[in-house]
Amino acid sequence: MPKGGQGRADLIYGLVAAVAASAMFAHTFSARYSNEFLFGDVSTVFFPRLLLGTIALLSLGLAFKGLRSTSTGGLPKIHFRRFALTFGATLVGIVLVWYLGYLIGMPVGVFLVGLALGYPRKLILAATSVAAPLIVWLVLAKFAQVSFPTGTLF
């Protein structure tokens, strides 16, 4: 059984994440994107839809887990410094991907988020920060023909 307010936290966080992911999922069907499934290029929306659909389903699972919990306590305490650092590192990562592209911005962003979360092994963090985005790019961009952000500066 969860400790403290974990049940209520699961319910709230699960519902908020499910609503946000569902809204972004619905946005991928707007006129802004090419939606011709038989003849058009669907690679620009395929991967976001796959991720957002998965996030929405897993978030609903988390909310359901929170509903089933017998815990009635308050929400867990948030460590503001770690939250602020992680949020800032995520924003820096997003800006770097926007301006420098996925292959440059994502490794830096992943490394900064790992630092903000206090990951102690910097060498492993650096290797993972480079290898994971590179593998994702290789599999999805080269084999599945999913387009990735190239950056506005290059």
C-alpha positions as CSV (number, residue, x, y, z in Angstrom):
1,M,0.0,0.0,0.0
2,P,1.4,3.5,-0.9
3,K,2.8,5.7,1.9
4,G,1.3,9.1,2.7
5,G,-0.5,10.8,0.0
6,Q,0.8,8.7,-2.9
7,G,-2.7,7.5,-3.9
8,R,-4.1,11.1,-4.3
9,A,-0.9,12.2,-6.0
10,D,-1.1,9.3,-8.5
11,L,-4.7,10.3,-9.3
12,I,-4.0,14.0,-9.7
13,Y,-0.7,13.6,-11.7
14,G,-2.2,10.8,-13.8
15,L,-5.3,12.9,-14.7
16,V,-3.2,16.0,-15.5
17,A,-0.7,14.1,-17.7
18,A,-3.6,12.2,-19.5
19,V,-5.4,15.5,-20.3
20,A,-2.3,17.2,-21.5
21,A,-1.2,14.2,-23.6
22,S,-4.7,13.8,-25.0
23,A,-4.9,17.5,-26.0
24,M,-1.5,17.4,-27.7
25,F,-2.5,14.1,-29.4
26,A,-5.7,15.7,-30.8
27,H,-3.6,18.7,-32.0
28,T,-1.6,16.4,-34.3
29,F,-4.8,16.0,-36.3
30,S,-5.1,19.7,-37.0
31,A,-4.8,21.2,-40.4
32,R,-1.2,22.3,-39.6
33,Y,0.0,18.8,-40.2
34,S,-0.2,16.6,-43.3
35,N,-2.9,14.0,-42.5
36,E,-3.1,12.1,-45.8
37,F,-2.6,8.6,-44.6
38,L,-2.6,6.9,-48.1
39,F,-0.6,9.3,-50.1
40,G,1.0,11.9,-47.9
41,D,4.0,12.0,-45.6
42,V,2.9,10.8,-42.1
43,S,6.4,10.7,-40.7
44,T,6.0,14.1,-39.1
45,V,3.1,13.1,-36.9
46,F,3.6,9.3,-36.5
47,F,6.2,9.5,-33.8
48,P,4.5,12.2,-31.7
49,R,1.2,10.3,-32.0
50,L,2.8,7.1,-30.9
51,L,4.5,8.8,-27.9
52,L,1.5,10.9,-26.9
53,G,-0.9,8.0,-27.1
54,T,1.4,5.9,-25.0
55,I,1.7,8.7,-22.4
56,A,-2.1,9.2,-22.3
57,L,-2.7,5.5,-21.7
58,L,0.0,5.1,-19.1
59,S,-1.2,8.3,-17.3
60,L,-4.8,6.9,-17.2
61,G,-3.3,3.7,-15.6
62,L,-1.6,5.9,-13.0
63,A,-4.8,7.7,-12.3
64,F,-6.7,4.4,-12.0
65,K,-4.0,3.2,-9.6
66,G,-4.6,6.3,-7.5
67,L,-8.4,5.7,-7.5
68,R,-7.9,2.2,-6.2
69,S,-5.6,3.4,-3.4
70,T,-6.9,3.6,0.1
71,S,-4.5,6.5,0.9
72,T,-6.2,9.8,1.8
73,G,-3.2,11.9,2.8
74,G,-2.0,15.1,1.1
75,L,0.3,15.5,-1.9
76,P,3.9,14.6,-1.4
77,K,6.3,17.5,-0.6
78,I,8.0,19.0,-3.7
79,H,11.7,19.9,-3.5
80,F,11.6,23.3,-5.1
81,R,15.3,23.6,-5.9
82,R,15.4,20.3,-7.7
83,F,12.1,21.1,-9.5
84,A,13.4,24.5,-10.6
85,L,16.7,23.1,-11.8
86,T,15.0,20.3,-13.7
87,F,12.5,22.6,-15.2
88,G,15.2,25.1,-16.3
89,A,17.3,22.3,-17.7
90,T,14.3,21.0,-19.7
91,L,13.7,24.5,-21.1
92,V,17.3,24.9,-22.1
93,G,17.2,21.5,-23.8
94,I,14.1,22.5,-25.7
95,V,15.6,25.8,-26.8
96,L,18.8,24.0,-27.9
97,V,16.8,21.5,-30.0
98,W,14.9,24.3,-31.5
99,Y,18.0,26.3,-32.6
100,L,20.7,23.6,-32.9
101,G,18.6,20.6,-33.9
102,Y,18.0,17.2,-32.4
103,L,21.5,15.7,-32.7
104,I,23.2,18.6,-30.9
105,G,20.5,19.9,-28.6
106,M,19.1,16.6,-27.2
107,P,22.4,15.2,-25.8
108,V,23.1,18.5,-24.0
109,G,19.5,18.7,-22.8
110,V,19.6,15.1,-21.5
111,F,22.9,15.7,-19.7
112,L,21.6,18.9,-18.1
113,V,18.4,17.2,-16.8
114,G,20.6,14.4,-15.4
115,L,22.7,17.0,-13.6
116,A,19.7,18.8,-12.3
117,L,18.3,15.5,-10.9
118,G,21.6,14.9,-9.1
119,Y,22.8,11.8,-11.0
120,P,26.1,11.0,-9.4
121,R,28.0,9.2,-12.2
122,K,28.9,12.0,-14.7
123,L,30.8,9.8,-17.1
124,I,27.9,7.3,-17.5
125,L,25.5,10.3,-17.7
126,A,27.6,11.8,-20.5
127,A,27.8,8.5,-22.4
128,T,24.0,7.9,-22.1
129,S,23.3,11.5,-23.1
130,V,25.1,11.0,-26.4
131,A,24.3,7.4,-27.1
132,A,20.5,7.3,-26.4
133,P,19.5,10.3,-28.7
134,L,21.9,8.9,-31.3
135,I,20.3,5.5,-31.2
136,V,16.8,7.0,-31.3
137,W,17.8,9.2,-34.2
138,L,19.4,6.2,-36.1
139,V,16.4,3.9,-35.6
140,L,13.7,6.4,-36.3
141,A,15.2,8.9,-38.7
142,K,17.2,6.5,-40.8
143,F,15.2,3.3,-40.7
144,A,11.6,4.5,-40.1
145,Q,12.0,7.8,-42.1
146,V,10.7,9.9,-39.2
147,S,11.8,13.5,-39.6
148,F,13.6,15.2,-36.6
149,P,14.1,18.9,-35.8
150,T,17.1,20.2,-37.7
151,G,17.4,23.5,-35.9
152,T,17.0,27.1,-37.2
153,L,20.7,28.0,-37.1
154,F,21.9,25.2,-39.4
